[in-house]
Amino acid sequence: MQKISTKVLLALLLLVTIVIGGVIGFKLLADYSWIDAFYMTVITVTTVGFGEVVPLTPDQKLFTGIYIILSISIFGYAISTVIEFILSANNIGTLKQRRMQKEISALSNHIVVCGYGRNGKEAVQKLSSNKMNFVIIENSEEQLDQIRQEGFYYIAGDATQDEVLEMAGIEKAKVLLCSLPSDADNLFIVLSARQLNQNLTIISRSTDESSNKKLKLAGADQVIMPDRIGGSHMASLVVNPDLIEFMSELANINENEEVEDQILVKKINFSLLGRSIPMSIAELNLRKDTGCSIIGVQAKTGEYTINPEADMNLDEFSQLIIVGNMHQMRKLKSKYPRLNFKV
């Protein structure tokens, strides 16, 4: 709730002062009763035009004229200040929220982020740096203040409620990120979201090993354990430091360099390339034609082959993991129009 400002308090104090001053003035100068003095004060301040209780002497008329000028100025100032405060407190915020909700309703293929805690903030920063559309669901007023300062789309509410997910456009969203600290809340969100959008890709945070299977059964496509990832990263710095250094540098390039220099990784169905089957990686000649490189192949069984040999045969079920910069990816999409990824 918005606090009453000093300006409003001052306006109300001036209004009370002018009324009390008028009552005392008419009581002393015209020798009115307290009721008559209050009556004269009210009709003078409101300028309703009723007649005096008794005819006024010249001195009393002079006081009344000066009082009218002061009271009109103060009364007008007080009314405008209070109205401004009411509009600011009740309507402007509502109008902004309605306008943002209208813009959120127009989104499609966006990302919904549940929770703006530590993991949620990191995810949002990454999404924002890659200029992706997203909506944050958060119910903590402290976190909401930060979100408003950043200018992100948000829904203030409990993400476990279906109506809140619907307000975030879950039915038209592409990805849902569940980053709440409670595994039970994340599980409930996954269950609800999967019912609302069967094609949604759901990635959930988990703190307990036993929650992984439950989240996947509920409909999560991927379950991430931040603590495990952190420990694995620390160990990898010892076991394979060069790889970790390279991956970190790759992430820094994507965040800091111009768009054209960003490195993209895409998974592509070989069948979408419209080439003869079977065909070897060497015969595909993707590197020469587009500049992109194949760094991995996923077979029908789901098994990955990392850094495949050039003579490896590809079939209609092959999923190619391709890396290239923005310019090279555009060349790839231009050569094979059936590819529908964004670059």
N, C-alpha and C positions, 0 to 999 in steps of 0.2 A: 504494500500500500504506500502511495506517495505521501511524503510528509508535507505539512502546510509550510509554505515558504515564508521567509521573513517579510517579504513584500506584502503578502496577504495579511499577515498579522498586523503590520503597520497600517494597512488600509482599514482593517476592522477597528483598530484602536482609534484612528482619526474619526471614524464614523461615530463611535461611542462618545468620543470627546466632544464632537460638534453638537450632538444631541443633548448631552449633559450641560454643555455651555449654554445652549439656547434656553433650556428649562430654567437654569439659574438666572440668566440675563432677563428673561421676561418676568420672573418672580421678583427680582430686585427693582428693575426699572419701572415696570407697570403695576407692581403690587398685585399681580394675579395670584390666585390660589395655585397650588401645585398641579391640580388637574387642568386648570385653564392654561397654565404655563406650558405643560406638556402638550396640550392640544394645539396651542399656537406654534410650538416648535415643530410639531409633525406637519401641519398644513403649510408652514413656511419652507421646510426642507423638501417636501414632496411637491411644492408649488401647485396645489390642487385648486387654489383660487377662492376658498371660502373666506367670509368676512372675519374681521377681528372680533374678539369677545367684547371689547369696549373700544371706542375710538382712541387712537394713539396720539400722543403729544408729539411735537417736532423732534424732541430728543429720542423718543421711543421709535419714531419712524426712521430716524438716522440709524439707530442700532439695528432695526429690522432690515433696512436696505443692505447694510454691511454684512449682516448675518446671512441674508439670502445669497449674496455673491460667494461668501465663504462656503456655505452649506452646499450650494450647487456644485462647486468645484470639488469639494471633498466627497460628496455623495457620488458624483459621476466617476471619480477616480476609484472609489471603493468598489462600486458595482462592476466596473470594467476589469479591475484586478481579480475579483472573485470569479467572474465569468471566465476570464482567461485561465485561471487556475483549474476550474472545473473542466473546461475543454481540454486542457493539457493533460490532466490526470485521467480522464475517462475516455476521451474520444480519439485523441491523436495516436495513442498507443494501439487502440483497437483498429483504427484505420490502417496503420502500418502492418499490423498482424494480418488483416484481411487481404491487403495487397500482396504480402508475402505468400499467404496461403493460396492465392490465385496463381501466383507464379509457380509454386510447388505443384499445383494441380496440373499445370501445363507440361511438367517434366515427364520424360520417358527414358527408359534405359539408363536410369541414374542409379546411384548407390545410396542406400539407407544405412546410416551409422547409429547404432543404439549405444548410447553412453559416451560421455566426453571426459572420461577419466584419463589416466596416463596412456593406456593403449589406444583409446579413442582419439586422443589429441595427436598422437604420432601418425595414426592412419589418416586423419583429416589433413594434416600438414602435407603428407605425401600425395593425397588426392588433389589438394589445392595446387601444389607445385606442378602437377600434370594437367591442370585445368580441366578436371573432371567434375561433372555435376553430382552433387550429393546433398542429402538432407540429414541433419543430426536430430536425434530424439534424446531429450534430456529433461529431467525434472528437478534438478538442483538449481536453485536460484543463483547461487554463486557461479556455477558453471555457465548458466544461461547468460549472465552478465558478460563473461568472457566471449561467448559465442556472438553476442550482439556487437561487441566491440570489434570483432574480426569481420563482421558483416556476412556471416554464413547463413544459409537457409537452416531453419530449425523448427521443431515442433516441441512445445513445452508440455510434457506429459509423461505418463508411465508407458514404456515401450511394451509391457506385457499385455496391454489392452488392445484389442483388435481395432477399435475405432481410431486409436492413436497411430497405429501402423497404416491404416487406410488414409489418414490425413497426410502421412508422409509419402503417399503414392506407392505403397508396396505392391499393388496389383500391376503397376507398369514399370516397376524397378527391375534392374538387371542383377544387382548384387546386394546382399544384406550382410553387414558386419555386426556381429553381436560382441560387444566389448564390455559388458557389465561385469562387475567383480563377482557376482553371485552366479554359480553354475546353474542353480535352480531357475533363476530368472532367464538366463540364456536359453535353457532348455524349453521353457514355456514360450519364449519368443520364437524359437525355431519351429515348434509345433504349430503355432498360430500362423506364422509367415508361410510355411509350406502349404497349409490349407488355402491360404489366400492367393498364392502364386506358385503353381506347380513347376514353372520354368525358371524360378529364381535360383541363383547361385548363392548358397549360404555358407559363410565362413564365421565360425564361432570361437571365442576365447574359452579356455578351460583352465581351472586351477587344480583340479583333482583328476588323477589318472583314471579313476573309476567312472568319471563323467564322459570320457571320450566316446565310449561305445554307445551310451545313452543318447548323446547328442547326434551321433550319426544315424542311429535308429529313428530319431525324431525327424531327421531330414537334412541335417547339416552335411554339406559336401566336403568341407575341410574343418578340422578342429585343431586349433593352435594352442600350445602351452607355452606362454612367454618365459616361464622359469626354465623349462627344458631347453628352449632355444638359446637363452642366455648362457646356460652352462655348456651347451654344445659349441657355441661360438667361442667361448673362452678356451675350451679344449682344442678346437680347430686352430686357434692361434699358435698352439704349441705343435700340433701334429702336422698341419699343412698351412703355415703362415702365408706363403706366397699366394695361394688361392684366395684366402680371406682378404688379403691386401688388394688383390685384383678386383674382387667383388665389391669391396668397399669403395674403391676408386671408380668402378663402373656406376655405382649408385650416386656418387658425388657428381659425376659427369651429367647424369640424367637430371639432377636437381639444379645444377648451377649453369649449365651451358645453354646456348640458344636452342630453340626447338629443332632446327635442322640438324643439330649435332647429337640429339638424343639417340641413345641405343635402345632398340626395341627387340623384344623376343616374342615370337608368335608360334602358335601350334596350328598347323595347316593339314587338312586332309589331302593326301596325295591325289585322290580321285577328283578333287576340285581343280587340279591343274590341267585336266583333260589330256593327259599324255598316255602313250601306249603302256600296256601292262603285260608282263612285268618290265621294269626298267631299273637300271642301276643308277646310283647317285652320280657316277661319272657321266652317264648318258644324259641325265637330266640337265647337267651343265648350268646349274642355277647361279653359281658364283660368277661365271663369265657373262651371263645374260643380264643379271640384275645387281650383282655385287653382294647379295646376301649369302650367308653360309649356313649349311645344315650342321648343327651341333649335336643333334640327337634324333633318334627315331623310336617311336612307340609302336610296338606290334599290337595285333588284335587282342592278344592275351593281356595287354597292359604292361608288358615288360619293356624297359627302356634299354636302348643301346646308345651309350654316350660316345661322342666323337666317332661315328661309324666310318668304316672303310669305304673307299670310293667304289669298290665293286659290289657293295651290298645291294641286293635287289629290293625294289619297292613294289608293293602291290596295292590294291584298292583300299585295304584296311590300314595302310601305313599312315601314321601321324608324324609329320615332320616338325621338328623344333628348329625354327629358323631365327637367326640373329642378323641384324643390320641396322644402319642408321635410318633416320626418317626419309631421306632422299632415296636410299636403296629400297626401302619398303614401298615407297610410292611406285618405283619402277616395277617391282614385283606385282603389285596390284594392277598396274596398267597392262602388264603382259598377260596376266591371268584375271580377267574381269569377274570371274565367278567368285573370287575371294571377297568376302564381305567384312573384313576387319577394318577398323578405323586407323588412319595414320594422320 
